[in-house]
C-alpha cells in the first residue's frame, strides 16, 4: 500500500506566522492500482522552531 501525492508540484502551502496549511491531492495505491483518491489538508503549528502537524483531514473517492 502506498499513499502518494498525485502531483508534487500542486501542493499548496499557506503560512501566517506560526500557523500553516498544506493542501494536496493524493492517490492511495494497492498492488499498483489506485484504490481511492482525494484531497488532504494538514494544519500545522510552529512550536519551538519546529513545524508540528496539529490535524489531518481528507476526502476519499473510490476508484477501484
PQR file of N, CA, C, O and H, with PARSE charges and radii, in Angstrom:
ATOM      1  N   UNK A   1       0.837  -1.180   0.000 -0.4000 1.5000
ATOM      2  CA  UNK A   1       0.000   0.000   0.000 -0.0000 2.0000
ATOM      3  C   UNK A   1       0.880   1.240   0.000  0.5500 1.7000
ATOM      4  O   UNK A   1       1.905   1.305   0.678 -0.5500 1.4000
ATOM      5  N   UNK A   2       0.454   2.200  -0.765 -0.4000 1.5000
ATOM      6  CA  UNK A   2       1.196   3.452  -0.863 -0.0000 2.0000
ATOM      7  C   UNK A   2       0.213   4.605  -0.983  0.5500 1.7000
ATOM      8  O   UNK A   2      -0.772   4.522  -1.717 -0.5500 1.4000
ATOM      9  H   UNK A   2      -0.379   2.147  -1.316  0.4000 1.0000
ATOM     10  N   UNK A   3       0.487   5.671  -0.262 -0.4000 1.5000
ATOM     11  CA  UNK A   3      -0.272   6.905  -0.479 -0.0000 2.0000
ATOM     12  C   UNK A   3       0.701   7.879  -1.101  0.5500 1.7000
ATOM     13  O   UNK A   3       1.771   8.141  -0.552 -0.5500 1.4000
ATOM     14  H   UNK A   3       1.287   5.739   0.334  0.4000 1.0000
ATOM     15  N   UNK A   4       0.325   8.417  -2.257 -0.4000 1.5000
ATOM     16  CA  UNK A   4       1.249   9.272  -2.996 -0.0000 2.0000
ATOM     17  C   UNK A   4       0.584  10.584  -3.371  0.5500 1.7000
ATOM     18  O   UNK A   4      -0.616  10.637  -3.639 -0.5500 1.4000
ATOM     19  H   UNK A   4      -0.544   8.204  -2.703  0.4000 1.0000
ATOM     20  N   UNK A   5       1.390  11.648  -3.386 -0.4000 1.5000
ATOM     21  CA  UNK A   5       0.913  12.916  -3.918 -0.0000 2.0000
ATOM     22  C   UNK A   5       0.592  12.691  -5.377  0.5500 1.7000
ATOM     23  O   UNK A   5       1.395  12.108  -6.106 -0.5500 1.4000
ATOM     24  H   UNK A   5       2.365  11.605  -3.168  0.4000 1.0000
ATOM     25  N   UNK A   6      -0.557  13.139  -5.812 -0.4000 1.5000
ATOM     26  CA  UNK A   6      -0.906  12.978  -7.227 -0.0000 2.0000
ATOM     27  C   UNK A   6       0.055  13.779  -8.094  0.5500 1.7000
ATOM     28  O   UNK A   6       0.510  13.287  -9.127 -0.5500 1.4000
ATOM     29  H   UNK A   6      -1.209  13.613  -5.221  0.4000 1.0000
ATOM     30  N   UNK A   7       0.370  15.005  -7.690 -0.4000 1.5000
ATOM     31  CA  UNK A   7       1.309  15.853  -8.432 -0.0000 2.0000
ATOM     32  C   UNK A   7       2.057  16.711  -7.414  0.5500 1.7000
ATOM     33  O   UNK A   7       1.499  17.690  -6.918 -0.5500 1.4000
ATOM     34  H   UNK A   7       0.001  15.405  -6.851  0.4000 1.0000
ATOM     35  N   UNK A   8       3.312  16.366  -7.089 -0.4000 1.5000
ATOM     36  CA  UNK A   8       4.062  17.114  -6.079 -0.0000 2.0000
ATOM     37  C   UNK A   8       4.171  18.606  -6.376  0.5500 1.7000
ATOM     38  O   UNK A   8       4.408  19.402  -5.467 -0.5500 1.4000
ATOM     39  H   UNK A   8       3.765  15.570  -7.492  0.4000 1.0000
ATOM     40  N   UNK A   9       4.000  18.992  -7.642 -0.4000 1.5000
ATOM     41  CA  UNK A   9       4.067  20.413  -7.984 -0.0000 2.0000
ATOM     42  C   UNK A   9       2.768  21.141  -7.659  0.5500 1.7000
ATOM     43  O   UNK A   9       2.702  22.365  -7.770 -0.5500 1.4000
ATOM     44  H   UNK A   9       3.808  18.346  -8.381  0.4000 1.0000
ATOM     45  N   UNK A  10       1.742  20.410  -7.263 -0.4000 1.5000
ATOM     46  CA  UNK A  10       0.440  21.007  -6.979 -0.0000 2.0000
ATOM     47  C   UNK A  10       0.151  21.112  -5.479  0.5500 1.7000
ATOM     48  O   UNK A  10      -1.004  21.296  -5.094 -0.5500 1.4000
ATOM     49  H   UNK A  10       1.795  19.415  -7.174  0.4000 1.0000
ATOM     50  N   UNK A  11       1.151  21.001  -4.644 -0.4000 1.5000
ATOM     51  CA  UNK A  11       0.952  21.146  -3.200 -0.0000 2.0000
ATOM     52  C   UNK A  11       0.830  22.631  -2.886  0.5500 1.7000
ATOM     53  O   UNK A  11       1.712  23.421  -3.221 -0.5500 1.4000
ATOM     54  H   UNK A  11       2.089  20.851  -4.957  0.4000 1.0000
ATOM     55  N   UNK A  12      -0.274  23.000  -2.240 -0.4000 1.5000
ATOM     56  CA  UNK A  12      -0.477  24.392  -1.840 -0.0000 2.0000
ATOM     57  C   UNK A  12      -0.069  24.530  -0.382  0.5500 1.7000
ATOM     58  O   UNK A  12      -0.550  23.788   0.475 -0.5500 1.4000
ATOM     59  H   UNK A  12      -0.990  22.358  -1.968  0.4000 1.0000
ATOM     60  N   UNK A  13       0.816  25.477  -0.100 -0.4000 1.5000
ATOM     61  CA  UNK A  13       1.277  25.732   1.265 -0.0000 2.0000
ATOM     62  C   UNK A  13       0.962  27.168   1.612  0.5500 1.7000
ATOM     63  O   UNK A  13       1.310  28.091   0.875 -0.5500 1.4000
ATOM     64  H   UNK A  13       1.206  26.080  -0.796  0.4000 1.0000
ATOM     65  N   UNK A  14       0.300  27.349   2.743 -0.4000 1.5000
ATOM     66  CA  UNK A  14      -0.012  28.697   3.232 -0.0000 2.0000
ATOM     67  C   UNK A  14       0.553  28.839   4.636  0.5500 1.7000
ATOM     68  O   UNK A  14       0.525  27.900   5.432 -0.5500 1.4000
ATOM     69  H   UNK A  14       0.018  26.599   3.342  0.4000 1.0000
ATOM     70  N   UNK A  15       1.065  30.027   4.924 -0.4000 1.5000
ATOM     71  CA  UNK A  15       1.631  30.285   6.244 -0.0000 2.0000
ATOM     72  C   UNK A  15       1.234  31.676   6.703  0.5500 1.7000
ATOM     73  O   UNK A  15       1.269  32.635   5.931 -0.5500 1.4000
ATOM     74  H   UNK A  15       1.088  30.789   4.277  0.4000 1.0000
ATOM     75  N   UNK A  16       0.857  31.772   7.966 -0.4000 1.5000
ATOM     76  CA  UNK A  16       0.583  33.053   8.607 -0.0000 2.0000
ATOM     77  C   UNK A  16       1.205  32.979   9.989  0.5500 1.7000
ATOM     78  O   UNK A  16       0.612  32.439  10.923 -0.5500 1.4000
ATOM     79  H   UNK A  16       0.829  30.993   8.593  0.4000 1.0000
ATOM     80  N   UNK A  17       2.409  33.528  10.108 -0.4000 1.5000
ATOM     81  CA  UNK A  17       3.128  33.441  11.377 -0.0000 2.0000
ATOM     82  C   UNK A  17       3.472  31.995  11.696  0.5500 1.7000
ATOM     83  O   UNK A  17       4.114  31.303  10.906 -0.5500 1.4000
ATOM     84  H   UNK A  17       2.890  33.967   9.349  0.4000 1.0000
ATOM     85  N   UNK A  18       3.033  31.554  12.870 -0.4000 1.5000
ATOM     86  CA  UNK A  18       3.349  30.192  13.325 -0.0000 2.0000
ATOM     87  C   UNK A  18       2.285  29.169  12.935  0.5500 1.7000
ATOM     88  O   UNK A  18       2.345  28.021  13.376 -0.5500 1.4000
ATOM     89  H   UNK A  18       2.511  32.116  13.512  0.4000 1.0000
ATOM     90  N   UNK A  19       1.313  29.568  12.115 -0.4000 1.5000
ATOM     91  CA  UNK A  19       0.296  28.625  11.633 -0.0000 2.0000
ATOM     92  C   UNK A  19       0.500  28.360  10.155  0.5500 1.7000
ATOM     93  O   UNK A  19       0.898  29.249   9.402 -0.5500 1.4000
ATOM     94  H   UNK A  19       1.264  30.500  11.757  0.4000 1.0000
ATOM     95  N   UNK A  20       0.227  27.139   9.748 -0.4000 1.5000
ATOM     96  CA  UNK A  20       0.382  26.795   8.347 -0.0000 2.0000
ATOM     97  C   UNK A  20      -0.628  25.762   7.902  0.5500 1.7000
ATOM     98  O   UNK A  20      -1.200  25.044   8.722 -0.5500 1.4000
ATOM     99  H   UNK A  20      -0.096  26.416  10.360  0.4000 1.0000
ATOM    100  N   UNK A  21      -0.846  25.688   6.595 -0.4000 1.5000
ATOM    101  CA  UNK A  21      -1.699  24.684   5.958 -0.0000 2.0000
ATOM    102  C   UNK A  21      -0.946  24.081   4.787  0.5500 1.7000
ATOM    103  O   UNK A  21      -0.254  24.790   4.056 -0.5500 1.4000
ATOM    104  H   UNK A  21      -0.382  26.271   5.928  0.4000 1.0000
ATOM    105  N   UNK A  22      -1.078  22.779   4.609 -0.4000 1.5000
ATOM    106  CA  UNK A  22      -0.579  22.098   3.419 -0.0000 2.0000
ATOM    107  C   UNK A  22      -1.776  21.376   2.810  0.5500 1.7000
ATOM    108  O   UNK A  22      -2.443  20.594   3.487 -0.5500 1.4000
ATOM    109  H   UNK A  22      -1.640  22.203   5.203  0.4000 1.0000
ATOM    110  N   UNK A  23      -2.050  21.640   1.524 -0.4000 1.5000
ATOM    111  CA  UNK A  23      -3.216  21.095   0.849 -0.0000 2.0000
ATOM    112  C   UNK A  23      -2.747  20.409  -0.431  0.5500 1.7000
ATOM    113  O   UNK A  23      -2.002  20.994  -1.217 -0.5500 1.4000
ATOM    114  H   UNK A  23      -1.508  22.275   0.974  0.4000 1.0000
ATOM    115  N   UNK A  24      -3.187  19.161  -0.638 -0.4000 1.5000
ATOM    116  CA  UNK A  24      -2.740  18.431  -1.820 -0.0000 2.0000
ATOM    117  C   UNK A  24      -3.701  17.302  -2.164  0.5500 1.7000
ATOM    118  O   UNK A  24      -4.432  16.813  -1.303 -0.5500 1.4000
ATOM    119  H   UNK A  24      -3.792  18.685   0.001  0.4000 1.0000
ATOM    120  N   UNK A  25      -3.694  16.894  -3.422 -0.4000 1.5000
ATOM    121  CA  UNK A  25      -4.430  15.719  -3.885 -0.0000 2.0000
ATOM    122  C   UNK A  25      -3.547  14.494  -3.697  0.5500 1.7000
ATOM    123  O   UNK A  25      -2.322  14.578  -3.787 -0.5500 1.4000
ATOM    124  H   UNK A  25      -3.100  17.292  -4.121  0.4000 1.0000
ATOM    125  N   UNK A  26      -4.187  13.350  -3.431 -0.4000 1.5000
ATOM    126  CA  UNK A  26      -3.412  12.124  -3.237 -0.0000 2.0000
ATOM    127  C   UNK A  26      -4.106  10.951  -3.931  0.5500 1.7000
ATOM    128  O   UNK A  26      -5.302  10.998  -4.216 -0.5500 1.4000
ATOM    129  H   UNK A  26      -5.182  13.282  -3.358  0.4000 1.0000
ATOM    130  N   UNK A  27      -3.335   9.913  -4.193 -0.4000 1.5000
ATOM    131  CA  UNK A  27      -3.833   8.623  -4.669 -0.0000 2.0000
ATOM    132  C   UNK A  27      -3.379   7.565  -3.676  0.5500 1.7000
ATOM    133  O   UNK A  27      -2.223   7.567  -3.255 -0.5500 1.4000
ATOM    134  H   UNK A  27      -2.363   9.875  -3.962  0.4000 1.0000
ATOM    135  N   UNK A  28      -4.279   6.660  -3.295 -0.4000 1.5000
ATOM    136  CA  UNK A  28      -3.937   5.538  -2.421 -0.0000 2.0000
ATOM    137  C   UNK A  28      -3.852   4.305  -3.310  0.5500 1.7000
ATOM    138  O   UNK A  28      -4.843   3.895  -3.915 -0.5500 1.4000
ATOM    139  H   UNK A  28      -5.218   6.658  -3.637  0.4000 1.0000
ATOM    140  N   UNK A  29      -2.654   3.713  -3.383 -0.4000 1.5000
ATOM    141  CA  UNK A  29      -2.365   2.652  -4.344 -0.0000 2.0000
ATOM    142  C   UNK A  29      -2.168   1.319  -3.621  0.5500 1.7000
ATOM    143  O   UNK A  29      -1.406   1.227  -2.659 -0.5500 1.4000
ATOM    144  H   UNK A  29      -1.849   4.045  -2.892  0.4000 1.0000
ATOM    145  N   UNK A  30      -2.866   0.291  -4.102 -0.4000 1.5000
ATOM    146  CA  UNK A  30      -2.697  -1.074  -3.599 -0.0000 2.0000
ATOM    147  C   UNK A  30      -2.394  -1.961  -4.797  0.5500 1.7000
ATOM    148  O   UNK A  30      -3.147  -1.979  -5.771 -0.5500 1.4000
ATOM    149  H   UNK A  30      -3.484   0.366  -4.884  0.4000 1.0000
ATOM    150  N   UNK A  31      -1.282  -2.701  -4.723 -0.4000 1.5000
ATOM    151  CA  UNK A  31      -0.863  -3.599  -5.818 -0.0000 2.0000
ATOM    152  C   UNK A  31      -0.834  -2.873  -7.168  0.5500 1.7000
ATOM    153  O   UNK A  31      -1.358  -3.372  -8.163 -0.5500 1.4000
ATOM    154  H   UNK A  31      -0.670  -2.686  -3.932  0.4000 1.0000
ATOM    155  N   UNK A  32      -0.227  -1.715  -7.185 -0.4000 1.5000
ATOM    156  CA  UNK A  32      -0.042  -0.911  -8.400 -0.0000 2.0000
ATOM    157  C   UNK A  32      -1.350  -0.422  -9.026  0.5500 1.7000
ATOM    158  O   UNK A  32      -1.364  -0.030 -10.193 -0.5500 1.4000
ATOM    159  H   UNK A  32       0.199  -1.309  -6.377  0.4000 1.0000
ATOM    160  N   UNK A  33      -2.443  -0.441  -8.268 -0.4000 1.5000
ATOM    161  CA  UNK A  33      -3.726   0.047  -8.773 -0.0000 2.0000
ATOM    162  C   UNK A  33      -4.270   1.095  -7.794  0.5500 1.7000
ATOM    163  O   UNK A  33      -4.261   0.892  -6.580 -0.5500 1.4000
ATOM    164  H   UNK A  33      -2.431  -0.760  -7.321  0.4000 1.0000
ATOM    165  N   UNK A  34      -4.744   2.222  -8.349 -0.4000 1.5000
ATOM    166  CA  UNK A  34      -5.306   3.273  -7.497 -0.0000 2.0000
ATOM    167  C   UNK A  34      -6.618   2.762  -6.909  0.5500 1.7000
ATOM    168  O   UNK A  34      -7.564   2.462  -7.637 -0.5500 1.4000
ATOM    169  H   UNK A  34      -4.752   2.386  -9.335  0.4000 1.0000
ATOM    170  N   UNK A  35      -6.661   2.669  -5.589 -0.4000 1.5000
ATOM    171  CA  UNK A  35      -7.848   2.199  -4.877 -0.0000 2.0000
ATOM    172  C   UNK A  35      -8.817   3.346  -4.607  0.5500 1.7000
ATOM    173  O   UNK A  35     -10.018   3.231  -4.850 -0.5500 1.4000
ATOM    174  H   UNK A  35      -5.893   2.913  -4.997  0.4000 1.0000
ATOM    175  N   UNK A  36      -8.276   4.458  -4.098 -0.4000 1.5000
ATOM    176  CA  UNK A  36      -9.086   5.662  -3.912 -0.0000 2.0000
ATOM    177  C   UNK A  36      -8.195   6.896  -3.974  0.5500 1.7000
ATOM    178  O   UNK A  36      -6.974   6.811  -3.841 -0.5500 1.4000
ATOM    179  H   UNK A  36      -7.300   4.552  -3.900  0.4000 1.0000
ATOM    180  N   UNK A  37      -8.828   8.035  -4.176 -0.4000 1.5000
ATOM    181  CA  UNK A  37      -8.137   9.315  -4.289 -0.0000 2.0000
ATOM    182  C   UNK A  37      -8.881  10.345  -3.456  0.5500 1.7000
ATOM    183  O   UNK A  37     -10.002  10.105  -3.007 -0.5500 1.4000
ATOM    184  H   UNK A  37      -9.820   8.104  -4.283  0.4000 1.0000
ATOM    185  N   UNK A  38      -8.249  11.486  -3.256 -0.4000 1.5000
ATOM    186  CA  UNK A  38      -8.935  12.541  -2.536 -0.0000 2.0000
ATOM    187  C   UNK A  38      -8.066  13.760  -2.326  0.5500 1.7000
ATOM    188  O   UNK A  38      -6.991  13.904  -2.908 -0.5500 1.4000
ATOM    189  H   UNK A  38      -7.339  11.680  -3.621  0.4000 1.0000
ATOM    190  N   UNK A  39      -8.568  14.624  -1.477 -0.4000 1.5000
ATOM    191  CA  UNK A  39      -7.874  15.849  -1.085 -0.0000 2.0000
ATOM    192  C   UNK A  39      -7.481  15.705   0.378  0.5500 1.7000
ATOM    193  O   UNK A  39      -8.282  15.250   1.195 -0.5500 1.4000
ATOM    194  H   UNK A  39      -9.441  14.507  -1.004  0.4000 1.0000
ATOM    195  N   UNK A  40      -6.260  16.086   0.712 -0.4000 1.5000
ATOM    196  CA  UNK A  40      -5.777  16.008   2.089 -0.0000 2.0000
ATOM    197  C   UNK A  40      -5.346  17.399   2.538  0.5500 1.7000
ATOM    198  O   UNK A  40      -4.724  18.139   1.775 -0.5500 1.4000
ATOM    199  H   UNK A  40      -5.609  16.455   0.048  0.4000 1.0000
ATOM    200  N   UNK A  41      -5.676  17.747   3.772 -0.4000 1.5000
ATOM    201  CA  UNK A  41      -5.333  19.053   4.342 -0.0000 2.0000
ATOM    202  C   UNK A  41      -4.655  18.830   5.690  0.5500 1.7000
ATOM    203  O   UNK A  41      -5.202  18.173   6.575 -0.5500 1.4000
ATOM    204  H   UNK A  41      -6.181  17.146   4.391  0.4000 1.0000
ATOM    205  N   UNK A  42      -3.463  19.386   5.828 -0.4000 1.5000
ATOM    206  CA  UNK A  42      -2.736  19.323   7.095 -0.0000 2.0000
ATOM    207  C   UNK A  42      -2.727  20.706   7.722  0.5500 1.7000
ATOM    208  O   UNK A  42      -2.404  21.690   7.057 -0.5500 1.4000
ATOM    209  H   UNK A  42      -3.019  19.920   5.108  0.4000 1.0000
ATOM    210  N   UNK A  43      -3.080  20.785   8.999 -0.4000 1.5000
ATOM    211  CA  UNK A  43      -2.957  22.027   9.757 -0.0000 2.0000
ATOM    212  C   UNK A  43      -1.695  21.898  10.596  0.5500 1.7000
ATOM    213  O   UNK A  43      -1.514  20.914  11.313 -0.5500 1.4000
ATOM    214  H   UNK A  43      -3.343  19.986   9.539  0.4000 1.0000
ATOM    215  N   UNK A  44      -0.819  22.904  10.503 -0.4000 1.5000
ATOM    216  CA  UNK A  44       0.470  22.848  11.185 -0.0000 2.0000
ATOM    217  C   UNK A  44       0.663  24.043  12.107  0.5500 1.7000
ATOM    218  O   UNK A  44       0.046  25.093  11.927 -0.5500 1.4000
ATOM    219  H   UNK A  44      -0.966  23.703   9.921  0.4000 1.0000
ATOM    220  N   UNK A  45       1.533  23.864  13.098 -0.4000 1.5000
ATOM    221  CA  UNK A  45       1.889  24.941  14.010 -0.0000 2.0000
ATOM    222  C   UNK A  45       3.386  24.857  14.293  0.5500 1.7000
ATOM    223  O   UNK A  45       3.926  23.773  14.513 -0.5500 1.4000
ATOM    224  H   UNK A  45       2.034  23.011  13.244  0.4000 1.0000
ATOM    225  N   UNK A  46       4.045  26.005  14.284 -0.4000 1.5000
ATOM    226  CA  UNK A  46       5.475  26.051  14.583 -0.0000 2.0000
ATOM    227  C   UNK A  46       5.644  26.200  16.093  0.5500 1.7000
ATOM    228  O   UNK A  46       5.242  27.204  16.682 -0.5500 1.4000
ATOM    229  H   UNK A  46       3.606  26.886  14.106  0.4000 1.0000
ATOM    230  N   UNK A  47       6.248  25.182  16.706 -0.4000 1.5000
ATOM    231  CA  UNK A  47       6.454  25.145  18.152 -0.0000 2.0000
ATOM    232  C   UNK A  47       7.948  24.981  18.414  0.5500 1.7000
ATOM    233  O   UNK A  47       8.564  24.026  17.942 -0.5500 1.4000
ATOM    234  H   UNK A  47       6.575  24.367  16.227  0.4000 1.0000
ATOM    235  N   UNK A  48       8.520  25.902  19.157 -0.4000 1.5000
ATOM    236  CA  UNK A  48       9.959  25.860  19.473 -0.0000 2.0000
ATOM    237  C   UNK A  48      10.810  25.703  18.207  0.5500 1.7000
ATOM    238  O   UNK A  48      11.809  24.983  18.203 -0.5500 1.4000
ATOM    239  H   UNK A  48       8.020  26.678  19.540  0.4000 1.0000
ATOM    240  N   UNK A  49      10.397  26.390  17.130 -0.4000 1.5000
ATOM    241  CA  UNK A  49      11.180  26.403  15.902 -0.0000 2.0000
ATOM    242  C   UNK A  49      10.968  25.212  14.988  0.5500 1.7000
ATOM    243  O   UNK A  49      11.609  25.127  13.940 -0.5500 1.4000
ATOM    244  H   UNK A  49       9.586  26.975  17.132  0.4000 1.0000
ATOM    245  N   UNK A  50      10.079  24.278  15.356 -0.4000 1.5000
ATOM    246  CA  UNK A  50       9.833  23.096  14.523 -0.0000 2.0000
ATOM    247  C   UNK A  50       8.356  23.026  14.156  0.5500 1.7000
ATOM    248  O   UNK A  50       7.487  23.295  14.986 -0.5500 1.4000
ATOM    249  H   UNK A  50       9.558  24.347  16.208  0.4000 1.0000
ATOM    250  N   UNK A  51       8.077  22.660  12.897 -0.4000 1.5000
ATOM    251  CA  UNK A  51       6.694  22.514  12.445 -0.0000 2.0000
ATOM    252  C   UNK A  51       6.132  21.197  12.938  0.5500 1.7000
ATOM    253  O   UNK A  51       6.758  20.148  12.780 -0.5500 1.4000
ATOM    254  H   UNK A  51       8.782  22.442  12.222  0.4000 1.0000
ATOM    255  N   UNK A  52       4.944  21.251  13.539 -0.4000 1.5000
ATOM    256  CA  UNK A  52       4.242  20.074  14.058 -0.0000 2.0000
ATOM    257  C   UNK A  52       2.870  19.995  13.390  0.5500 1.7000
ATOM    258  O   UNK A  52       2.226  21.017  13.159 -0.5500 1.4000
ATOM    259  H   UNK A  52       4.435  22.103  13.667  0.4000 1.0000
ATOM    260  N   UNK A  53       2.433  18.784  13.083 -0.4000 1.5000
ATOM    261  CA  UNK A  53       1.113  18.590  12.498 -0.0000 2.0000
ATOM    262  C   UNK A  53       0.084  18.594  13.625  0.5500 1.7000
ATOM    263  O   UNK A  53       0.167  17.797  14.560 -0.5500 1.4000
ATOM    264  H   UNK A  53       2.957  17.953  13.271  0.4000 1.0000
ATOM    265  N   UNK A  54      -0.895  19.512  13.523 -0.4000 1.5000
ATOM    266  CA  UNK A  54      -1.961  19.589  14.519 -0.0000 2.0000
ATOM    267  C   UNK A  54      -3.140  18.707  14.147  0.5500 1.7000
ATOM    268  O   UNK A  54      -3.735  18.060  15.009 -0.5500 1.4000
ATOM    269  H   UNK A  54      -0.962  20.160  12.764  0.4000 1.0000
ATOM    270  N   UNK A  55      -3.480  18.682  12.858 -0.4000 1.5000
ATOM    271  CA  UNK A  55      -4.615  17.866  12.421 -0.0000 2.0000
ATOM    272  C   UNK A  55      -4.454  17.514  10.950  0.5500 1.7000
ATOM    273  O   UNK A  55      -3.767  18.202  10.195 -0.5500 1.4000
ATOM    274  H   UNK A  55      -2.997  19.207  12.158  0.4000 1.0000
ATOM    275  N   UNK A  56      -5.108  16.424  10.566 -0.4000 1.5000
ATOM    276  CA  UNK A  56      -5.145  15.974   9.180 -0.0000 2.0000
ATOM    277  C   UNK A  56      -6.601  15.649   8.858  0.5500 1.7000
ATOM    278  O   UNK A  56      -7.250  14.889   9.577 -0.5500 1.4000
ATOM    279  H   UNK A  56      -5.666  15.865  11.179  0.4000 1.0000
ATOM    280  N   UNK A  57      -7.109  16.233   7.768 -0.4000 1.5000
ATOM    281  CA  UNK A  57      -8.444  15.897   7.282 -0.0000 2.0000
ATOM    282  C   UNK A  57      -8.336  15.554   5.804  0.5500 1.7000
ATOM    283  O   UNK A  57      -7.424  16.011   5.115 -0.5500 1.4000
ATOM    284  H   UNK A  57      -6.582  16.850   7.184  0.4000 1.0000
ATOM    285  N   UNK A  58      -9.285  14.737   5.318 -0.4000 1.5000
ATOM    286  CA  UNK A  58      -9.202  14.312   3.936 -0.0000 2.0000
ATOM    287  C   UNK A  58     -10.561  13.890   3.410  0.5500 1.7000
ATOM    288  O   UNK A  58     -11.484  13.594   4.168 -0.5500 1.4000
ATOM    289  H   UNK A  58     -10.026  14.365   5.878  0.4000 1.0000
ATOM    290  N   UNK A  59     -10.655  13.871   2.099 -0.4000 1.5000
ATOM    291  CA  UNK A  59     -11.787  13.267   1.421 -0.0000 2.0000
ATOM    292  C   UNK A  59     -11.303  11.988   0.785  0.5500 1.7000
ATOM    293  O   UNK A  59     -10.101  11.783   0.621 -0.5500 1.4000
ATOM    294  H   UNK A  59      -9.904  14.111   1.483  0.4000 1.0000
ATOM    295  N   UNK A  60     -12.250  11.112   0.421 -0.4000 1.5000
ATOM    296  CA  UNK A  60     -11.887   9.832  -0.185 -0.0000 2.0000
ATOM    297  C   UNK A  60     -12.932   9.461  -1.234  0.5500 1.7000
ATOM    298  O   UNK A  60     -14.125   9.380  -0.941 -0.5500 1.4000
ATOM    299  H   UNK A  60     -13.227  11.278   0.555  0.4000 1.0000
ATOM    300  N   UNK A  61     -12.460   9.236  -2.464 -0.4000 1.5000
ATOM    301  CA  UNK A  61     -13.328   8.876  -3.573 -0.0000 2.0000
ATOM    302  C   UNK A  61     -12.872   7.534  -4.141  0.5500 1.7000
ATOM    303  O   UNK A  61     -11.722   7.390  -4.555 -0.5500 1.4000
ATOM    304  H   UNK A  61     -11.491   9.302  -2.702  0.4000 1.0000
ATOM    305  N   UNK A  62     -13.771   6.558  -4.158 -0.4000 1.5000
ATOM    306  CA  UNK A  62     -13.460   5.205  -4.633 -0.0000 2.0000
ATOM    307  C   UNK A  62     -13.097   5.238  -6.121  0.5500 1.7000
ATOM    308  O   UNK A  62     -13.799   5.844  -6.931 -0.5500 1.4000
ATOM    309  H   UNK A  62     -14.705   6.676  -3.821  0.4000 1.0000
ATOM    310  N   UNK A  63     -11.985   4.574  -6.463 -0.4000 1.5000
ATOM    311  CA  UNK A  63     -11.559   4.494  -7.867 -0.0000 2.0000
ATOM    312  C   UNK A  63     -11.290   3.059  -8.276  0.5500 1.7000
ATOM    313  O   UNK A  63     -10.678   2.812  -9.315 -0.5500 1.4000
ATOM    314  H   UNK A  63     -11.415   4.082  -5.804  0.4000 1.0000
ATOM    315  N   UNK A  64     -11.741   2.116  -7.468 -0.4000 1.5000
ATOM    316  CA  UNK A  64     -11.471   0.698  -7.806 -0.0000 2.0000
ATOM    317  C   UNK A  64     -12.510   0.124  -8.739  0.5500 1.7000
ATOM    318  O   UNK A  64     -12.426  -1.046  -9.113 -0.5500 1.4000
ATOM    319  H   UNK A  64     -12.238   2.317  -6.624  0.4000 1.0000
TER
END
